[in-house]
Amino acid sequence: MSKAAIRLKRVYEKPSKDDSKRILVERLWPRGLTKAKAKIDVWMKDIAPSTELRQWYAHDEKKWPAFRKKYLAELRKNKKVVAELKETIGKSATFVYAAKDEEHNSAVILRNFLL
């Protein structure tokens, strides 16, 4: 699997034909979006960081290294859901996420983990 096979995109950006399969990788549905507007093909809540980890991190960039380490540990333990995600991706997919920070979010960690 290559980086080109898994694209990242904010859920608030307009969907495009280049997105291929759109997989929402958030535990919570993004605020203010209808399912029709988001155009999500698959919502994989269980691949997202645990509620406890997400609340602890609270998008505090100072906690990024520790958040990354803890989320990777969760992914390694969650083999069944990781396998389901790999199957869902197929040849290509776009991981859709809600965070404003495009560099420090769980979708970035997830894509790197899979690659």
Secondary structure as UniProt FT lines:
FT   HELIX           3..5
FT   STRAND          6..10
FT   TURN            11..12
FT   HELIX           17..19
FT   STRAND          21..24
FT   TURN            31..32
FT   HELIX           35..38
FT   STRAND          42..43
FT   HELIX           45..47
FT   HELIX           51..57
FT   TURN            58..59
FT   HELIX           61..63
FT   HELIX           64..77
FT   HELIX           79..89
FT   TURN            90..91
FT   STRAND          93..97
FT   HELIX           106..114
//
